[in-house]
Amino acid sequence: MTDALLTASKPELLDKEGDRTLRGLLHDYFAFGRSLEACREIFAGFVDLSPTQYLILIAIKNSTAEEPMGVNQVAERLYLSGAFVTNEINKLVSDGLLEKTPHPEDGRRVQLALTQRGMSLLIRLAALQRPVNDALFGMLTREEFKIMAQLLSRLASNADSALKLAVHVQATLKSQEGQRASAASPPDSRKKRRAPRRNGR
């Protein structure tokens, strides 16, 4: 394979067959990701929530008294914008699934917690989640599972920077292609046509 066709350049991502291993990893990841997205849709629909609302409840369920979650913490954990998360949290509060309490040390912040109704909803949902998650990840050993969790955490934390780079490089390449196309096009050599003469009378 020629270097011009490689989809990565770091030696760690390449082997003697070029980027075939990387492409295989991405194909497998996308396939697994589609299954995860579909399962999330099923989980959320089972308890009449949007997928994002479902994720918010799960994230808050896993908070602790030592590290309570506010809006910013939820947004950071889910890699979503604060404005979007705020809107979804307000809906969950209105539905009686979440409650807000003042932060004990910062009056400008709030702490989020599940209501009894929210807890009951997640208990009902867990009966569906357990067998599905066991099927999704059950082929891994405990050590493999820990390694995967660590690797995905590192990949997710870097993904936003990679996305911003993709937008920047795309704009740069399109600009360069436009400049080359402009330079390669021949100048307009057509002469201006003279206006037709009118017959005098």
NULOKOL-528493 format. One line per field, with one value per residue (C-alpha): residue in one letter; chain; x, y, z. Coordinates in pm, whole numbers, always signed. Layout:
<sites>
rest [A  ...];
kette [A  ...];
u [X  ...];
v [Y  ...];
w [Z  ...];
</sites>
This chain:
<sites>
rest [M  T  D  A  L  L  T  A  S  K  P  E  L  L  D  K  E  G  D  R  T  L  R  G  L  L  H  D  Y  F  A  F  G  R  S  L  E  A  C  R  E  I  F  A  G  F  V  D  L  S  P  T  Q  Y  L  I  L  I  A  I  K  N  S  T  A  E  E  P  M  G  V  N  Q  V  A  E  R  L  Y  L  S  G  A  F  V  T  N  E  I  N  K  L  V  S  D  G  L  L  E  K  T  P  H  P  E  D  G  R  R  V  Q  L  A  L  T  Q  R  G  M  S  L  L  I  R  L  A  A  L  Q  R  P  V  N  D  A  L  F  G  M  L  T  R  E  E  F  K  I  M  A  Q  L  L  S  R  L  A  S  N  A  D  S  A  L  K  L  A  V  H  V  Q  A  T  L  K  S  Q  E  G  Q  R  A  S  A  A  S  P  P  D  S  R  K  K  R  R  A  P  R  R  N  G  R];
kette [A  A  A  A  A  A  A  A  A  A  A  A  A  A  A  A  A  A  A  A  A  A  A  A  A  A  A  A  A  A  A  A  A  A  A  A  A  A  A  A  A  A  A  A  A  A  A  A  A  A  A  A  A  A  A  A  A  A  A  A  A  A  A  A  A  A  A  A  A  A  A  A  A  A  A  A  A  A  A  A  A  A  A  A  A  A  A  A  A  A  A  A  A  A  A  A  A  A  A  A  A  A  A  A  A  A  A  A  A  A  A  A  A  A  A  A  A  A  A  A  A  A  A  A  A  A  A  A  A  A  A  A  A  A  A  A  A  A  A  A  A  A  A  A  A  A  A  A  A  A  A  A  A  A  A  A  A  A  A  A  A  A  A  A  A  A  A  A  A  A  A  A  A  A  A  A  A  A  A  A  A  A  A  A  A  A  A  A  A  A  A  A  A  A  A  A  A  A  A  A  A];
u [+0  +131  +175  -74  -353  -266  -530  -278  +89  +196  +405  +204  -105  +57  +201  +354  +17  -21  -335  -536  -540  -656  -933  -1043  -1048  -1265  -1506  -1548  -1584  -1853  -2041  -2024  -2115  -2429  -2532  -2467  -2675  -2959  -2949  -2952  -3261  -3430  -3332  -3456  -3778  -3854  -3896  -4030  -3717  -3505  -3160  -2996  -3233  -3158  -2783  -2829  -3018  -2755  -2473  -2640  -2717  -2344  -2252  -2150  -2202  -1830  -1856  -2212  -2305  -2427  -2511  -2149  -2033  -2305  -2218  -1849  -1920  -2143  -1930  -2232  -2287  -2397  -2693  -2829  -2786  -2953  -3260  -3286  -3231  -3510  -3744  -3644  -3702  -4046  -4127  -4036  -3736  -3465  -3441  -3210  -3065  -2829  -2459  -2341  -2029  -2127  -2466  -2443  -2441  -2694  -2662  -2866  -3015  -3267  -3610  -3779  -3969  -3645  -3486  -3786  -3763  -3395  -3463  -3723  -3481  -3194  -3386  -3352  -2997  -2837  -2882  -2808  -2484  -2380  -2425  -2240  -1933  -1951  -1685  -1418  -1207  -1197  -849  -958  -1261  -1046  -803  -1086  -1242  -909  -844  -1192  -1164  -841  -983  -1301  -1107  -909  -1196  -1311  -963  -951  -1289  -1176  -863  -1077  -1277  -959  -774  -1083  -1109  -735  -740  -1049  -884  -567  -769  -957  -633  -484  -798  -797  -431  -478  -780  -686  -747  -1053  -911  -1240  -1250  -1535  -1786  -1862  -2214  -2397  -2425  -2764  -2858  -2903  -3209];
v [+0  +342  +598  +827  +578  +527  +659  +707  +794  +709  +389  +259  +247  +73  -269  -454  -452  -78  +40  -281  -350  +5  -20  -355  -207  +83  -143  -359  -52  +98  -233  -257  +110  +60  -222  -3  +279  +37  -102  +249  +328  +16  +95  +454  +357  +92  +367  +636  +852  +1001  +838  +1150  +1160  +795  +865  +1160  +950  +676  +927  +1086  +746  +675  +998  +987  +1203  +1291  +1383  +1502  +1594  +1928  +2027  +2088  +1755  +1569  +1753  +1671  +1305  +1264  +1486  +1709  +2085  +2241  +2417  +2094  +1904  +2186  +2163  +1786  +1803  +2059  +1816  +1537  +1767  +1859  +1490  +1425  +1203  +1441  +1700  +1998  +2108  +2399  +2314  +2336  +2535  +2730  +2900  +2948  +2572  +2297  +1928  +1673  +1360  +1097  +1121  +809  +791  +819  +545  +316  +376  +275  -35  -139  -65  -261  -586  -524  -390  -677  -958  -729  -590  -943  -1045  -738  -771  -1120  -1268  -1048  -1150  -914  -796  -740  -546  -318  -255  -176  +67  +247  +263  +390  +658  +782  +769  +954  +1231  +1295  +1259  +1622  +1748  +1505  +1628  +1992  +1892  +1718  +2037  +2248  +2011  +1973  +2350  +2377  +2100  +2240  +2581  +2431  +2232  +2546  +2739  +2461  +2440  +2816  +2816  +2527  +2671  +2857  +3229  +3347  +3407  +3479  +3824  +4048  +4036  +4359  +4483  +4417  +4711  +4850  +4919  +5289  +5416];
w [+0  -91  +184  +9  +88  +455  +697  +981  +1005  +1362  +1367  +1664  +1443  +1148  +1077  +783  +611  +646  +824  +787  +1162  +1232  +974  +1119  +1469  +1352  +1163  +1474  +1695  +1472  +1468  +1848  +1880  +1673  +1905  +2210  +2060  +1985  +2339  +2483  +2276  +2411  +2772  +2746  +2571  +2833  +3095  +2858  +2857  +2581  +2546  +2693  +2990  +3054  +3057  +3291  +3545  +3530  +3577  +3879  +4027  +4029  +4208  +4573  +4879  +4864  +4495  +4427  +4073  +3947  +3592  +3492  +3631  +3441  +3119  +3160  +3235  +2930  +2700  +2626  +2633  +2959  +2795  +2649  +2976  +3171  +2949  +2990  +3366  +3400  +3225  +3465  +3762  +3627  +3586  +3949  +3873  +3994  +4267  +4305  +4637  +4710  +4718  +5082  +4993  +4680  +4670  +4293  +4234  +4288  +4366  +4177  +4329  +4231  +4384  +4514  +4187  +3992  +4201  +4147  +3772  +3764  +3975  +3719  +3436  +3593  +3542  +3168  +3177  +3367  +3113  +2817  +2965  +3064  +2700  +2568  +2791  +2939  +2713  +2871  +3168  +3466  +3363  +3002  +3121  +3340  +3054  +2813  +3062  +3104  +2729  +2642  +2910  +2755  +2402  +2500  +2677  +2357  +2110  +2128  +2038  +1745  +1623  +1635  +1445  +1182  +1124  +1103  +866  +647  +605  +531  +269  +98  +83  -67  -321  -419  -467  -682  -892  -942  -1041  -1284  -1467  -1791  -1799  -1988  -2332  -2494  -2645  -2567  -2844  -3013  -2991  -3320  -3551  -3613  -3966  -4024  -4199];
</sites>
